[in-house]
């Protein structure tokens, strides 16, 4: 009998591409597929994963850095694409025909031995979502590309053993940086991206004392850096008296962090 577990690997996390590999003893899925198909295939094969074993690609929203190779992977390997109806249509318009599996925002879906629940985010796209993935007692939450925190996001974050949360920009770096005022306003808006402090505040508000691993995700190359993001979030949690949270940063343009629920360690190779 295969041992029960839930595992995750960050393949890339940033405006140049986003993809996370999730595995259990029975099920293999991607959350977003924003890298070239050849890169995705190479990442999977390097980890002993046959792309034909993928059971689904979960899509958070239709921006190119999240769906670049969704069409190719869906057609090439007959992989269903899970998203709400508005996102499915937006994805089709950009990447062509896909095999859709509609999951309405706020609903749940059983896929293999995983329970997948979606919840709304706030971003300038058709109907963006985050996901809470459950396998037995292990839970993983992906929450990126949201300009503000919504009430529906707080329970998934509080329940998760691994939280992949957007920490896009440092407010001061964005304000003083080279972007146009129009782009700065978009990033800071409620349909833009979370700052380091906003991410930290969400984690502090939702922490319920159980040990938790946090991956800071979707960092800006211009308006943030891993050291600043981790220091800001960790420092805020300490100032709020929050203990038991381990904070790491998912790299923008290469595979980086790994996590597995049945290990006491928290940055271990994905099996």
N, C-alpha and C positions, 0 to 999 in steps of 0.2 A: 504493500500500500504506500502511495506517495505521501510524503509529509506535507501537511497543510501549511501554506505560507502565502504572503503577499509581498511582492518585490517590485521595486521601481528603479529605473535608470534614466537620468537626464541625458538626452542625446544632444540637445542644444536648447538655449533659452535666451532669446533676444530678438531684436527687430530684424536680424538677418535670417532667422529661422527658429522655430520652436517644435520640439517633439520629445515626448516622454514614453518610454517603454514600460509597460506594466505586465507582470507575470504572476500567475499562481500555479499550483500544481496541475491545473487542468486548462487554464485559459491564458491567452496572450493577446494583448491589445496595444494599440498606440493611442495616446492622447495628442491630437494634432499631428500634422505631417507637413511641416513647413520647410523641409530641406529637399534638395533634389532627390529623385528616386534612387539614383546610383549611390548617393551618400547614405540614405536610409537603409538600403539593401546591405551596404558594407558594414554599417553599424550593427545590424541584426546578425549577419553571418559571423562577425567577429565575436559575438556573444553566443554563438551556437544556436541561433534562432533562424529557422527556415522561414523566409517571408510567406511561404504558402501555409504556415501554421497560424498566421494572424487570423483572429476571429472577428475583429472589428477595428475601425479607426473612429475614435470619438473626436468630434470637432467642436471646439469652443465657439468659433465664429469664423467668418469667411475672409478675413484679411490674408493677403498672400503669404505673410510670414508664418501662417498657421496651416495653410492648405496647399502649398506649392505643388506637392506630388500626390495629393489625395486622389485625383483622377487616375493618374498612372498606376498607383498601387492598387486601387480598387479594381480597375479593369484587368491588370496583369495577373493578380492573384485572387480574383473573385472575392474581395474583402468588402463586407458591408460597411457603409459609412453611417454612423450614428449621430444624429443631430435633430433639432426641432425642424418643423416644416419650413419656416422662413429661412433658416440657415441652409437647409438642403437646397432650396431653390437658388439662393445666392451662390452657393458653391458650384452648382451645375452651370450657372451662367458664366463662371470663370474657368472651370476645368473640364467641362463636358460631362458626358454620361457617367454616372456612378450607380452603385447598388445601394439604395437608400434604406435605412432602418430608422423610422421616425420615433423620436423620444421627446414628447412634449415637455416644455420647461416646467419643472416642478414634479415631474413623474419619475417612476422607477422602472428599471428593466433588469431582468435576470439574464445573464449572458455567461454560459458555462457555470462555473462555481462563483462568479462575481455578481454582486448586486450593485447596479449603477443608478445613481440618483443625480438629476441635474437641478441646478438652482440659478436664478438670474444674476447677471453682472450688469454693469453700467458702462457701455462703450459705444463708440460711433459705428455700429454695425447693425445688421438686421435684427437679430435677437440673441445676443451673446449669453453664454452660460459658463458656469463652473461645474465641476463634478465631484461627487463623493462616491468613492469606490469601497465596497465592503467585501471582505472574505472572512467568514467566521467572526472572530472578535477583532480582527485587524481592519483599520480604516485609513484611507488615504484621500486627501482633499486637494484638488487643483483649482486655484483661484488666481487668474491673471487677467490682464486687460480689463480693468475696471477703474473708473475714475473716482468712485466713492464706494463706501461700504454700505450694504443694504441689510435690513433685518434678516432676510432669508439666507444670508451668507454666514451668519454668526453660529448657528447650530452646526453646520458641516465643519467649520473650522474648529469648533470646540470638541467635536467628537473624534477628530482625526489623530492618528498616531504620527503620520507624516503630513505636514502641510506644505504644499508648494504654493507660495504666495508672491504676488507681484510686489517688487520693491524697486520701481522703475527709476526714480530720480531723487536727487538731493535738491531740496527747494532752493538753496542758495546758489548751487552750481547752475541750475536751470535759469534762474533769474539773471545771473551775470553772464550766461553763456551766449554762444553765437547764433542761436536760433532766432527766427523772426518773432515779433511779438504775437503774430497770429498763431504760429505753431506753439509758442509757449502757452498761450491761452488755451489752446486745444488740449495740451498735455495736462494742464492744471484743472481743466474743467471736470464736471461730474461724469462726462462721457470720455474721459481721457485715461490717465494712468495714476496709480497710487504712488505716492512718495515714500521714502524710507520711514518717515515719521508716521504717516498714515498706516502703513503696514504694521509698524510696531504697536500702534495704538489698538488696531484690530486684534492682534495677538494677545495683548495685555487684557483687553476687555473680554475675550472669550476663553482665556485659560482657566481650566477647572482642576488644576493640581496634578493631573496624571502626566507622566513623562511624555514629552512631545519632541519630535524632530521637525525643524523648519528649514526649508530650502527657500532662500530669497531668489526670486526669478525675474526674468525679463528686464534686467538692468540695462539702462541706457549706456552706450559707449561714450557719449559726450557729457552727459549730465549726472554721472554716477561712477562709482568704481567699487569693486568687491570689498576693499578694506573699509571704505566709508560706510557702505550699506550695512555690513556686519557690525561695525562698531556702533553705528547709530541705533540699530534695532536692539542689539544686545544691551547697550547702555540704557535704553529706554525701559526695557524689561526689568533690569536690575533696579532702576529708580522707582519702578512701580511695585517692587517686592515680588516679582514673578520668578519662580524657581522651577527647575526641571525642564527647561526648554533649551535644546541644542540647536544652534543657528549656524548654517552653512550657506554658501553662495553657489548657485548653479552657473556655470560658465556660459558665456554667450554663444560661442562658435565651435564648441567641441564637446564630446561626451565628458561628463564629469562625475557628479555624485551618484552613488548607489545606496540603496536601502533595502533591507529585508526584515520582515516582521518577526521571524523566529530566531533572529540573532540579537545578542545583547549589544553588539557593536552597532555603529550607525553610519559607517561609510565603507561598506564591504562590497566585494565583487558580486555582480548579479549572476546567479548560476543558471 
